[in-house]
């Protein structure tokens, strides 16, 4: 259990890199500045000898000011008791307050400032001194005489009037990591079990309403209403009422409600929000058999005071008799087992119960964080167990995975789709293992396994993807085009990734070189809020997966077929086809010829048909294409959503665009852009 003693400085170095020049004029990929130094340090750490005294002893924590509340000050006393080997003179005990995300750095110099920390011992003759070494890291040095078995060091964190700020993200088991250099050689080891506290959410600050994005007339659907605090933390304490304003043709199957009309063909339904609901209700809605078109539900909550009133509108629900179901998914998330927040099971519950996702994956780092998953099978086991416990086919798909955190080749996450996650127990292939430290070795290690890999933040921070290894279609059919890091689509992309953006290394550059990759978004979240990464970051990411089966197998097959699109957070409905072919399709070159017959009779040939329905105002729909192998990806024209294309106001747009002339090697995809920066990217149509 090796502490993460060097990674904070390395991470700061990585994200500080600026854009690099495009060195690809000769046909090679640009120089990505791979971080061999990071890999060397990680491997060297594995070889450093640990003394018997390193990592010895136990620790407990006492909450002096009551439970920790996200983003609020508090005070905690950590008591360390020396183990059988004690701590020698010039040895040290280290307090690493979780560096993820927002705890104050412990410091001993300024009593009036946040994070002020005091140290004391009951061991007569032992002299202690303390210093802050790095973010959230305090060293307590032992002098005078050795600290013997059972003797204590008390560290009072937040001892001054300002206290210390707790993590801004609520979670269970937030660790105060304690490590010991028992023999004084400068190498430390985590104790067997560092103490932890639960961080509670703050007061409600926002109401979220989520509907599914597609349904059939006459179907029943669930509306998920959830209050969150200012940082997006779910399940805050609340007592009050939820008032729903339902459009005509939508009813409520809940006998707790009171019903009245508003005089505008809308029904107002008021439901109680009790303390045990923790600010969350699932409201079953009934759609009439005659209903069609777009449904949006409005709601407000009232807790009895002016400060408790919140209003919201749901994402749009398209009610239609045909069309594949849209499953909203977040396939990359980090828990507190590596460098994120929340336990794996709580992370998946948030995805299901607050974000109302249809699928989510836990993908902690293989070799990054406070403890390294590739060296502790019990950590990987917790992810596998959580995925199997929360997987509920037909309702919610929970997936297990990990991030192959390669500082030379680029980061990829691996997600498993077997019927049980248990089948992946022996398939944690580490990025610092020389057997699996290249993409082709990773892919070979996953042959004949129902698993997919996803390159992410491929254009930049914290390291760009090495695209020189062509991804095999059977294991990497799609790529994560957008996340909390921004968009890696292209240099002209809405919300482009800005840290270490590398010209010539965007996803569109990979398409121009003949790679066939569909698009997904995922949050790459570290805040414990899958599906809602955009609440606490400038960008987020979710994947729209077109599948009528809410199962691991159904999602796997849709990803293989590239029946996907990505958004940077908002749940935008996009329906698109070219000559009747669905997004992600490999279209025979003959289908682009005049008069060619497509897969659906009666559909206009050489024609792109688009319908977009968004939570916000749509400003434009852009067509990005490459005509053939000799061309380059470019905007073929900006289709503004003027009055002629709007069927339901400024938030809906339909286009029928003649686009002939595609040759073998060409592709076509769409960008839908909202006024507020929200965006969607469809997987490309590829022309064979």
MARTORFI-76707 format. One line per 3 residues: their letters; for each residue x, y, z of C-alpha. Coordinates in Angstrom, 1 decimal. Example, Ala and Ser with C-alpha at 12.3 -4.5 7.8 and 13.67 -1.06 7.14 Angstrom:
as> 12.3:-4.5:7.8 | 13.7:-1.1:7.1
This chain:
xxx> 0.0:0.0:0.0 | 2.3:2.7:-1.2 | 1.4:6.3:-0.7
xxx> 1.0:8.7:-3.6 | 4.0:10.7:-2.5 | 5.2:12.0:-5.9
xxx> 2.1:12.2:-8.2 | 0.8:15.6:-7.1 | 3.8:17.4:-8.4
xxx> 3.9:15.3:-11.6 | 0.2:16.1:-12.2 | 0.9:19.8:-11.9
xxx> 3.7:19.5:-14.4 | 1.6:17.6:-16.9 | -1.3:20.0:-16.9
xxx> 0.9:23.1:-17.2 | 2.1:22.1:-20.7 | 1.0:24.4:-23.5
xxx> 0.0:23.6:-27.1 | 2.7:21.9:-29.2 | 3.3:22.6:-32.9
xxx> 1.9:20.3:-35.5 | 4.8:18.1:-36.6 | 2.7:15.9:-38.9
xxx> 3.4:17.6:-42.2 | 5.5:14.6:-43.2 | 2.6:12.2:-42.6
xxx> 3.8:11.1:-39.1 | 1.8:11.9:-36.0 | 2.9:14.9:-34.0
xxx> 5.3:14.7:-31.1 | 3.2:14.2:-28.0 | 6.0:14.6:-25.4
xxx> 5.3:11.3:-23.6 | 6.1:11.3:-19.9 | 8.7:8.6:-19.6
xxx> 9.8:10.2:-16.3 | 6.5:9.4:-14.7 | 6.7:5.8:-15.8
xxx> 10.3:5.5:-14.5 | 9.3:6.9:-11.1 | 6.3:4.6:-10.8
xxx> 8.4:1.6:-11.6 | 11.2:2.7:-9.3 | 8.7:3.1:-6.5
xxx> 7.8:-0.6:-6.8 | 11.5:-1.6:-6.2 | 12.2:0.7:-3.2
xxx> 12.8:-1.5:-0.2 | 10.5:-1.0:2.8 | 11.8:-1.6:6.4
xxx> 9.7:-3.6:8.8 | 8.9:-0.3:10.7 | 7.6:1.4:7.6
xxx> 3.8:1.5:7.6 | 3.7:0.2:11.2 | 1.1:1.3:13.8
xxx> -2.6:2.3:13.8 | -4.6:5.4:13.7 | -8.0:6.7:14.6
xxx> -9.9:9.9:13.9 | -12.3:11.9:16.1 | -14.6:14.5:14.7
xxx> -14.3:17.4:17.1 | -16.9:19.7:15.6 | -19.5:17.2:14.4
xxx> -19.9:15.4:11.1 | -17.9:16.7:8.1 | -20.0:18.7:5.6
xxx> -18.9:19.2:2.0 | -17.0:22.5:1.6 | -17.6:23.5:5.2
xxx> -14.9:24.0:7.9 | -14.4:21.5:10.7 | -11.9:20.1:13.1
xxx> -10.5:16.6:13.4 | -8.1:14.8:15.7 | -6.0:12.0:14.2
xxx> -4.3:9.8:16.8 | -1.4:7.6:15.7 | -0.2:4.8:17.9
xxx> 3.2:3.3:17.1 | 3.5:-0.3:16.1 | 5.9:-3.0:17.4
xxx> 8.9:-1.6:15.6 | 8.2:2.0:16.7 | 9.6:5.0:14.8
xxx> 13.3:5.8:15.1 | 14.9:9.2:15.5 | 14.7:11.0:12.2
xxx> 11.8:8.9:11.2 | 8.4:10.5:10.5 | 4.7:10.0:10.5
xxx> 2.8:11.6:7.6 | -0.7:12.8:7.4 | -1.9:13.0:3.8
xxx> -5.3:14.5:3.8 | -7.1:13.3:0.7 | -5.7:15.3:-2.2
xxx> -9.1:14.7:-4.0 | -10.9:17.3:-3.9 | -10.8:20.4:-1.7
xxx> -9.6:19.5:1.7 | -7.4:22.2:3.2 | -3.7:21.6:3.3
xxx> -2.5:21.1:6.9 | -0.1:23.8:8.0 | 1.6:24.7:11.3
xxx> 2.7:28.3:10.7 | -0.5:30.5:10.7 | -2.9:29.8:13.5
xxx> -5.6:32.1:12.0 | -5.5:30.5:8.6 | -7.5:27.5:7.4
xxx> -5.8:24.1:7.8 | -3.9:25.1:11.0 | -2.7:22.0:12.6
xxx> -1.1:21.2:16.0 | 0.9:18.2:17.1 | 1.4:16.6:20.5
xxx> 2.7:13.4:22.1 | 2.4:11.5:25.4 | 5.9:10.1:25.0
xxx> 8.2:11.9:27.4 | 11.6:12.7:25.8 | 10.3:12.6:22.2
xxx> 10.6:15.9:20.4 | 8.2:16.4:17.4 | 8.5:18.9:14.6
xxx> 6.1:19.3:11.6 | 6.3:20.8:8.2 | 4.0:21.0:5.1
xxx> 5.6:19.1:2.3 | 3.1:19.4:-0.5 | -0.6:19.9:-1.1
xxx> -2.6:18.2:1.8 | 0.7:16.6:3.0 | 2.1:17.1:6.5
xxx> 5.2:15.4:7.9 | 5.7:14.9:11.7 | 9.4:14.3:12.4
xxx> 10.5:12.3:15.4 | 13.5:13.6:17.5 | 15.0:13.2:21.0
xxx> 14.4:9.5:21.2 | 12.5:6.8:19.2 | 8.8:6.6:19.5
xxx> 8.1:3.2:21.1 | 5.2:0.7:20.6 | 1.9:2.1:21.8
xxx> 3.1:5.7:22.2 | 0.9:8.3:20.6 | 1.1:11.3:18.3
xxx> -2.0:13.5:18.3 | -2.5:15.6:15.1 | -5.3:18.2:15.5
xxx> -6.2:19.2:12.0 | -8.3:22.4:11.8 | -7.2:23.5:15.3
xxx> -7.4:27.3:14.6 | -10.5:29.5:14.5 | -10.9:29.0:10.8
xxx> -10.9:25.2:11.0 | -10.1:23.2:7.9 | -12.3:22.9:4.9
xxx> -13.7:19.5:4.1 | -13.8:17.9:0.6 | -16.3:19.8:-1.6
xxx> -17.8:16.4:-2.7 | -19.8:14.3:-0.3 | -18.8:10.7:0.1
xxx> -18.5:7.9:2.6 | -15.1:6.8:3.8 | -13.0:9.9:3.0
xxx> -9.6:8.9:4.2 | -7.1:10.7:6.4 | -4.1:8.8:4.9
xxx> -1.4:8.0:7.5 | 2.0:6.7:6.4 | 5.1:5.9:8.4
xxx> 8.8:6.1:7.6 | 9.9:4.0:10.6 | 13.6:3.7:10.0
xxx> 14.3:7.3:8.8 | 15.5:6.4:5.3 | 13.0:8.7:3.6
xxx> 10.8:5.9:2.3 | 7.3:5.7:3.8 | 4.5:3.2:3.7
xxx> 0.8:3.6:4.4 | -0.5:2.0:7.6 | -2.8:-1.0:7.0
xxx> -6.0:0.9:7.6 | -6.1:4.7:7.5 | -9.0:6.3:9.4
xxx> -12.0:7.7:7.5 | -14.9:10.1:7.9 | -18.2:10.5:6.0
xxx> -18.6:13.8:4.3 | -22.2:14.9:4.2 | -23.8:17.0:1.5
xxx> -24.5:20.7:2.0 | -27.9:22.3:1.9 | -30.0:21.9:-1.3
xxx> -29.1:24.4:-4.1 | -30.6:23.0:-7.2 | -33.5:20.8:-8.5
xxx> -32.8:18.3:-11.2 | -35.5:16.6:-13.3 | -34.7:13.7:-15.6
xxx> -37.0:11.8:-18.0 | -36.0:9.1:-20.4 | -35.4:10.6:-23.8
xxx> -37.6:8.3:-25.8 | -40.8:6.5:-25.2 | -43.8:5.0:-27.0
xxx> -47.4:6.3:-26.8 | -49.3:4.7:-24.0 | -46.1:3.7:-22.2
xxx> -45.3:4.4:-18.5 | -42.1:6.2:-17.7 | -40.3:7.4:-14.5
xxx> -39.5:11.1:-13.7 | -36.6:11.3:-11.3 | -36.6:14.5:-9.3
xxx> -33.5:15.1:-7.2 | -32.2:18.0:-5.1 | -28.5:18.5:-5.0
xxx> -26.2:20.9:-3.2 | -24.0:23.6:-4.8 | -21.4:21.1:-5.9
xxx> -23.9:18.5:-7.2 | -23.9:16.3:-4.1 | -27.1:14.2:-3.8
xxx> -29.3:13.2:-1.0 | -29.3:16.5:1.0 | -31.6:16.9:4.0
xxx> -34.9:18.3:3.0 | -38.6:18.3:3.9 | -41.2:20.0:1.8
xxx> -43.3:19.4:-1.3 | -42.7:18.9:-5.0 | -45.1:20.5:-7.4
xxx> -45.2:19.1:-11.0 | -46.7:20.9:-14.0 | -47.6:18.2:-16.5
xxx> -48.6:18.7:-20.2 | -51.8:17.4:-21.6 | -51.7:13.7:-22.1
xxx> -49.4:13.0:-19.2 | -50.7:11.7:-15.9 | -49.3:10.6:-12.5
xxx> -49.6:7.1:-11.1 | -49.1:8.2:-7.5 | -52.0:8.3:-5.0
xxx> -50.1:10.6:-2.6 | -50.5:13.6:-4.8 | -53.0:16.4:-4.8
xxx> -54.3:17.5:-8.3 | -55.5:20.8:-9.8 | -55.4:22.6:-13.2
xxx> -53.6:25.7:-14.2 | -56.0:26.9:-16.8 | -53.6:26.2:-19.7
xxx> -54.2:22.5:-20.3 | -51.6:21.6:-17.7 | -52.2:19.6:-14.6
xxx> -50.5:20.6:-11.4 | -49.6:17.6:-9.1 | -48.2:18.2:-5.6
xxx> -46.3:15.4:-3.9 | -44.8:15.4:-0.4 | -41.0:15.2:0.0
xxx> -40.4:13.6:3.4 | -37.1:13.5:5.4 | -36.5:9.9:4.5
xxx> -36.7:10.8:0.7 | -33.5:12.9:1.1 | -34.6:15.3:-1.6
xxx> -35.4:12.6:-4.2 | -38.6:11.2:-5.6 | -39.3:8.9:-8.5
xxx> -42.6:9.8:-10.0 | -44.3:7.3:-12.3 | -45.9:9.0:-15.3
xxx> -48.5:7.6:-17.6 | -48.4:8.7:-21.3 | -51.7:8.6:-23.2
xxx> -52.1:6.3:-26.2 | -52.8:9.4:-28.4 | -49.7:11.3:-27.2
xxx> -46.9:12.1:-29.7 | -44.2:14.6:-30.0 | -42.0:16.2:-27.3
xxx> -42.8:16.2:-23.6 | -41.2:18.5:-21.0 | -42.2:18.5:-17.3
xxx> -41.7:21.6:-15.1 | -41.5:21.4:-11.3 | -40.7:23.4:-8.2
xxx> -40.0:22.5:-4.6 | -41.0:24.3:-1.5 | -39.5:23.7:2.0
xxx> -41.4:26.4:3.8 | -38.9:29.2:3.4 | -37.9:31.6:0.6
xxx> -34.4:30.1:0.5 | -35.8:26.6:-0.2 | -37.7:27.3:-3.4
xxx> -36.2:25.8:-6.6 | -37.6:25.4:-10.1 | -36.5:23.2:-12.9
xxx> -37.5:21.7:-16.3 | -36.8:18.2:-17.4 | -34.8:17.2:-20.4
xxx> -37.0:16.6:-23.5 | -38.8:13.3:-24.0 | -39.6:12.3:-27.5
xxx> -42.8:10.2:-27.7 | -43.0:8.3:-31.0 | -44.1:4.9:-32.2
xxx> -40.8:4.0:-33.8 | -37.0:4.6:-33.3 | -34.4:3.0:-31.1
xxx> -34.3:3.8:-27.4 | -31.7:6.3:-26.2 | -29.8:4.9:-23.2
xxx> -27.8:7.6:-21.4 | -24.5:6.3:-20.1 | -21.3:7.4:-18.4
xxx> -18.5:4.9:-19.1 | -15.6:6.5:-17.2 | -15.7:7.4:-13.5
xxx> -13.2:7.3:-10.7 | -14.1:6.5:-7.1 | -12.3:7.0:-3.9
xxx> -10.4:3.8:-4.5 | -8.0:5.8:-6.8 | -8.2:9.6:-7.2
xxx> -11.9:10.2:-7.2 | -14.8:10.5:-4.7 | -17.4:8.0:-3.3
xxx> -17.3:4.3:-2.9 | -17.9:2.2:-6.1 | -21.4:1.2:-5.0
xxx> -22.3:4.8:-4.0 | -21.0:6.1:-7.3 | -23.2:3.7:-9.2
xxx> -26.2:4.5:-7.0 | -25.7:8.2:-7.8 | -25.7:7.3:-11.5
xxx> -29.0:5.4:-11.2 | -30.9:7.4:-8.5 | -29.8:11.0:-8.9
xxx> -28.5:11.3:-12.5 | -31.1:8.8:-13.8 | -28.6:7.2:-16.1
xxx> -29.3:3.9:-17.8 | -25.7:2.6:-17.5 | -22.5:3.6:-15.8
xxx> -19.0:2.2:-15.3 | -16.5:2.4:-12.5 | -13.0:2.8:-14.1
xxx> -10.4:3.5:-11.4 | -6.7:3.8:-12.3 | -4.6:0.7:-12.6
xxx> -1.5:2.4:-11.1 | -2.4:5.9:-9.9 | -3.8:7.2:-6.7
xxx> -3.2:6.7:-3.0 | -3.2:2.9:-3.3 | -2.5:1.0:-6.5
xxx> -5.2:-1.3:-7.8 | -2.8:-3.5:-9.8 | -0.9:-4.4:-6.6
xxx> -4.0:-5.0:-4.4 | -6.5:-7.5:-5.8 | -9.0:-6.5:-3.0
xxx> -9.4:-3.0:-4.6 | -10.3:-4.5:-8.0 | -12.6:-6.9:-6.2
xxx> -14.6:-4.1:-4.7 | -15.2:-2.7:-8.2 | -16.3:-6.1:-9.6
xxx> -18.6:-6.8:-6.6 | -20.2:-3.3:-6.8 | -20.9:-3.7:-10.6
xxx> -22.5:-7.1:-10.1 | -24.5:-6.0:-7.0 | -26.0:-2.9:-8.8
xxx> -26.5:-4.4:-12.2 | -30.2:-4.7:-12.9 | -31.0:-5.8:-16.5
xxx> -33.9:-3.9:-17.9 | -33.5:-1.0:-15.5 | -29.9:-0.1:-14.9
xxx> -26.6:-1.5:-16.3 | -23.6:-1.4:-13.9 | -20.3:-2.1:-15.5
xxx> -16.8:-2.8:-14.1 | -13.6:-1.4:-15.7 | -10.3:0.3:-15.1
xxx> -8.2:3.0:-16.6 | -5.0:1.9:-18.3 | -3.1:5.0:-17.2
xxx> -0.3:5.0:-19.7 | 2.0:8.1:-19.6 | 3.7:7.2:-22.8
xxx> 0.9:5.9:-25.1 | -2.0:7.8:-23.7 | -4.8:6.9:-21.3
xxx> -7.5:4.4:-22.2 | -10.2:2.9:-20.1 | -11.2:-0.7:-20.3
xxx> -14.9:-1.7:-19.7 | -16.1:-5.3:-19.4 | -19.5:-6.6:-20.6
xxx> -19.6:-10.2:-19.5 | -22.8:-11.4:-17.8 | -20.9:-11.2:-14.5
xxx> -18.1:-8.9:-13.6 | -16.4:-11.8:-11.8 | -15.2:-13.0:-15.2
xxx> -12.9:-10.0:-15.3 | -11.1:-10.8:-12.0 | -7.8:-11.8:-13.7
xxx> -7.9:-9.1:-16.5 | -6.5:-6.1:-14.8 | -3.6:-5.5:-17.2
xxx> -1.3:-2.8:-15.8 | 0.1:0.0:-17.9 | 3.4:-0.2:-16.1
xxx> 3.7:-3.9:-16.6 | 6.1:-4.4:-19.5 | 3.9:-7.1:-20.9
xxx> 1.0:-4.7:-21.4 | 2.6:-1.2:-21.7 | 1.8:-0.8:-25.4
xxx> -1.8:-0.6:-26.9 | -1.3:-3.7:-29.1 | -0.2:-5.7:-26.0
xxx> -3.3:-4.5:-24.1 | -5.6:-5.4:-27.0 | -3.9:-8.8:-27.3
xxx> -4.4:-9.4:-23.6 | -8.1:-8.8:-24.1 | -8.6:-11.0:-27.1
xxx> -11.7:-13.3:-26.9 | -12.9:-11.2:-23.9 | -16.1:-9.2:-24.0
xxx> -14.4:-5.9:-23.3 | -13.9:-2.6:-25.1 | -11.2:0.0:-24.7
xxx> -11.7:3.8:-25.1 | -9.1:6.4:-25.7 | -9.9:9.6:-23.9
xxx> -8.7:13.2:-23.7 | -6.9:12.1:-26.9 | -6.0:15.6:-28.1
xxx> -4.4:16.9:-24.9 | -4.4:17.0:-21.1 | -3.0:15.3:-19.2
xxx> -1.4:13.4:-22.1 | -2.4:13.0:-25.7 | -3.2:9.6:-27.3
xxx> -0.6:8.0:-29.5 | -2.7:7.3:-32.5 | 0.1:5.5:-34.4
xxx> -1.3:2.2:-33.3 | -4.6:1.7:-35.3 | -7.4:0.7:-32.9
xxx> -8.9:-2.7:-33.9 | -12.7:-2.3:-34.6 | -13.6:-5.3:-32.5
xxx> -12.1:-3.9:-29.3 | -12.0:-0.1:-29.8 | -14.9:0.8:-32.1
xxx> -15.6:4.2:-30.5 | -13.6:6.9:-28.8 | -14.4:9.2:-25.9
xxx> -14.6:12.6:-27.8 | -15.6:14.8:-24.8 | -15.4:14.8:-21.0
xxx> -14.6:17.2:-18.1 | -11.3:17.9:-20.0 | -13.3:19.3:-22.9
xxx> -13.7:18.1:-26.5 | -11.0:16.3:-28.4 | -13.0:16.4:-31.7
xxx> -11.0:19.1:-33.6 | -9.4:22.5:-33.2 | -12.7:24.2:-34.2
xxx> -14.7:22.1:-31.7 | -17.2:23.7:-29.3 | -15.5:23.5:-25.8
xxx> -12.2:22.2:-27.2 | -9.8:20.6:-24.7 | -7.5:23.5:-23.7
xxx> -4.8:21.9:-21.6 | -1.9:20.7:-23.7 | -4.0:20.7:-26.9
xxx> -1.9:19.1:-29.6 | -2.5:20.1:-33.2 | -2.7:17.2:-35.6
xxx> -3.7:14.7:-32.8 | -7.5:15.3:-32.6 | -10.1:12.7:-33.3
xxx> -10.9:14.2:-36.7 | -7.2:13.8:-37.6 | -7.6:10.1:-36.8
xxx> -10.7:9.9:-39.0 | -8.8:11.7:-41.8 | -6.2:8.9:-41.7
xxx> -8.8:6.3:-42.2 | -9.6:5.2:-38.7 | -13.3:4.3:-38.2
xxx> -14.3:5.5:-34.8 | -17.7:6.2:-33.4 | -18.2:8.9:-30.7
xxx> -19.2:8.7:-27.1 | -18.9:11.1:-24.2 | -18.2:10.2:-20.6
xxx> -17.4:12.4:-17.7 | -14.0:11.1:-16.7 | -15.5:12.1:-13.4
xxx> -13.6:12.3:-10.1 | -16.4:14.0:-8.1 | -18.7:10.9:-7.6
xxx> -21.3:12.4:-9.9 | -21.5:10.2:-13.0 | -23.7:11.7:-15.8
xxx> -23.5:15.1:-14.2 | -19.9:16.1:-14.5 | -20.9:19.4:-16.1
xxx> -22.5:20.6:-12.9 | -19.1:21.2:-11.2 | -16.9:21.6:-14.3
xxx> -17.0:23.7:-17.5 | -17.6:20.6:-19.5 | -18.9:17.1:-18.9
xxx> -19.6:14.1:-21.0 | -22.3:11.4:-21.5 | -22.9:8.8:-24.1
xxx> -26.2:8.3:-25.9 | -26.3:4.6:-26.8 | -29.0:3.5:-29.2
xxx> -30.3:0.2:-27.9 | -33.7:-1.2:-27.0 | -32.0:-3.7:-24.6
xxx> -31.0:-2.3:-21.2 | -28.4:-5.0:-20.7 | -24.7:-5.4:-20.8
xxx> -25.0:-7.4:-24.1 | -27.3:-4.8:-25.7 | -25.0:-1.9:-24.9
xxx> -21.9:-3.9:-26.0 | -23.5:-4.6:-29.4 | -24.6:-1.0:-29.9
xxx> -21.0:0.2:-29.2 | -19.6:-2.3:-31.6 | -22.0:-1.0:-34.2
xxx> -21.1:2.6:-33.4 | -24.8:3.3:-32.7 | -23.8:6.2:-30.4
xxx> -23.5:9.9:-30.0 | -21.8:12.1:-27.5 | -22.8:15.2:-25.6
xxx> -20.9:17.4:-23.2 | -23.6:17.1:-20.6 | -27.1:18.1:-21.8
xxx> -29.4:15.3:-22.9 | -30.0:16.4:-26.4 | -32.1:14.0:-28.6
xxx> -30.6:13.5:-32.0 | -32.2:11.4:-34.8 | -30.2:11.3:-38.0
xxx> -29.8:9.1:-41.1 | -28.1:9.3:-44.4 | -30.1:7.7:-47.2
xxx> -31.8:5.6:-44.5 | -28.6:4.4:-43.0 | -28.2:4.9:-39.2
xxx> -25.4:6.9:-37.6 | -22.2:4.8:-37.3 | -23.0:2.8:-40.4
xxx> -20.5:1.6:-43.0 | -22.3:2.7:-46.2 | -21.4:1.0:-49.4
xxx> -19.9:3.5:-51.9 | -22.7:2.5:-54.4 | -25.3:3.9:-52.0
xxx> -23.9:7.4:-52.5 | -24.6:7.2:-56.2 | -27.6:8.9:-57.7
xxx> -30.6:6.5:-57.7 | -29.0:4.0:-55.4 | -31.2:2.0:-53.1
xxx> -30.7:2.3:-49.4 | -31.7:0.0:-46.5 | -35.2:1.5:-46.2
xxx> -37.6:1.7:-49.1 | -38.9:5.2:-49.9 | -36.1:7.1:-48.0
xxx> -34.6:9.8:-50.2 | -31.2:8.8:-51.5 | -28.1:11.0:-51.1
xxx> -30.0:12.9:-48.4 | -29.2:13.6:-44.8 | -32.2:13.8:-42.5
xxx> -31.7:15.3:-39.0 | -34.0:16.0:-36.1 | -32.6:17.6:-32.9
xxx> -34.5:18.3:-29.7 | -32.5:20.0:-26.9 | -32.9:21.3:-23.4
xxx> -31.6:24.7:-24.5 | -31.8:26.9:-27.5 | -30.2:25.4:-30.6
xxx> -28.1:27.9:-32.5 | -26.8:25.7:-35.3 | -26.4:22.2:-36.7
xxx> -23.1:21.7:-38.4 | -22.2:19.0:-41.0 | -18.6:17.8:-40.9
xxx> -17.5:15.6:-43.7 | -14.7:14.3:-45.9 | -15.8:13.6:-49.4
xxx> -13.3:10.8:-50.0 | -9.9:9.4:-49.3 | -8.1:12.4:-51.0
xxx> -10.0:15.1:-49.0 | -9.7:16.3:-45.5 | -12.3:16.7:-42.8
xxx> -14.0:20.1:-42.9 | -17.3:21.8:-42.3 | -19.3:21.3:-45.4
xxx> -21.7:24.1:-44.4 | -23.3:25.5:-41.3 | -27.0:24.7:-41.3
xxx> -28.6:27.4:-39.2 | -31.8:26.5:-37.5 | -34.0:29.3:-38.9
xxx> -37.8:29.5:-38.8 | -38.2:27.1:-41.7 | -36.5:24.2:-39.8
xxx> -38.1:24.8:-36.4 | -41.0:22.5:-35.5 | -41.3:23.2:-31.8
xxx> -39.7:26.6:-31.1 | -36.0:27.4:-30.7 | -35.2:24.2:-28.9
xxx> -36.1:21.9:-31.8 | -34.7:21.8:-35.4 | -35.3:19.4:-38.3
xxx> -33.2:19.4:-41.5 | -33.3:17.6:-44.8 | -30.1:18.2:-46.7
xxx> -29.0:16.8:-50.1 | -25.4:15.7:-49.7 | -24.3:13.7:-52.8
xxx> -20.7:13.0:-53.9 | -19.3:10.8:-51.2 | -16.6:8.4:-52.3
xxx> -14.8:5.5:-50.7 | -12.9:6.7:-47.6 | -15.3:9.6:-46.9
xxx> -17.2:10.2:-43.7 | -19.9:12.5:-42.4 | -21.0:13.5:-38.9
xxx> -23.0:16.2:-37.2 | -22.5:18.7:-34.4 | -25.6:20.2:-32.7
xxx> -24.7:23.3:-30.7 | -26.8:25.0:-28.0 | -26.6:28.7:-27.2
xxx> -25.1:28.0:-23.8 | -22.3:25.8:-25.2 | -24.0:22.5:-24.8
xxx> -23.2:20.3:-27.8 | -23.8:16.9:-29.3 | -21.6:14.9:-31.8
xxx> -23.0:12.0:-33.8 | -20.9:9.0:-34.7 | -19.8:9.3:-38.3
xxx> -21.4:7.7:-41.3 | -18.5:6.0:-43.1 | -18.5:5.4:-46.9
x> -16.8:2.2:-48.0
